[in-house]
Amino acid sequence: MWIIRSGDMRNVPVTKAVSICMRLPLNFQGAYSWPHVLSTLTRHVGGFDLANQFAEWCFDYGTDEYPYFVYNSEKFPSEEEQISYIRAYLDQLAREGAILSTSVEDEIEVILQDIELFTMAAHLFWSLFCWKMSFRSSLDFAYAEYARTRLNVFSDIKKKYLNRAMHNGDSASDH
């Protein structure tokens, strides 16, 4: 993805930094603790946040009727809208010095390729979280229905992704 500009991992591509961290033992006691390593990476890896934001465009929470939300997949942003949003996001990171400004345009395509995978991750995350909340929360919200909706959307996206990967001869690990 883009270049990290803080900590000891300065100027290391995020994908390489994540790969390095995935190989570190759970009891890693190097220069920094796991929380420091992960917080350094998560401040700079925006693919999940962007995909989650795009997924949220499909939900309308402004209804007073059960299940208190409406899902419309047609509201997922077009590629043009995604590019505009990603560019604004990366430009802001560049202004803050979190990434190199010269990498913005190059990173848009990389992030676009990751959006589908991170969108699946966002739907899966929220389905699990809301399933748990359906047993714990006293709020008047249809958590179980929301979890089911998110899980169904995850499943639909996953099927399309895997079918396309099989058709194109790609493997899911290549993306």
C-alpha positions, 0 to 999 in steps of 0.5 A: 500500500502506501509508505509509512513515515513514522517509527522505525518502520519509516519508508517501508511499504505497509504491505511489507510491514504487515508481512513482517509483523505477521511473522513475528512471534506472539511473545515479540519483545523487540524494540517495541511491544505488539501494541506499539507495532500494531498501533503504528500500522493501523494508523496508516492502513486505511483500506479497512476504514475506507471500505467500511465507509463505502459499505456504510453508504448502503445503510439508511439508519433513519427509519423508525420501523423495525429493523431500524435500518434499510440496506440498498446495495445500489448506494455503494459508491461507483468507482469514480466516487471511490477514487474521489474519496480515496484521493481526498483521504490520501491527500489529507494523510499527505498534508499531515505528513503520514505519507509521501505526497508523491505516492498518492496517485500511485496508491489509488489503484492499489487501494481500489484493488483492496477495497473489495477484500476490505469490504468483505472484512468490514461486513464480517466484522460488523456481523460478528459484533452485532451478533454478540450485541444482540445478546448483550444490548438493551438498545432498541435496535435489531442487532440480530437482523443487522448481523444477518444482513451484513453476513448475507452481504459478505457472502454475496461479495465473497461468491462474486469475488471467488467466481471472478478469481476462478474465472480469471485464473487468479488466486485470492491470495494474489489480491 
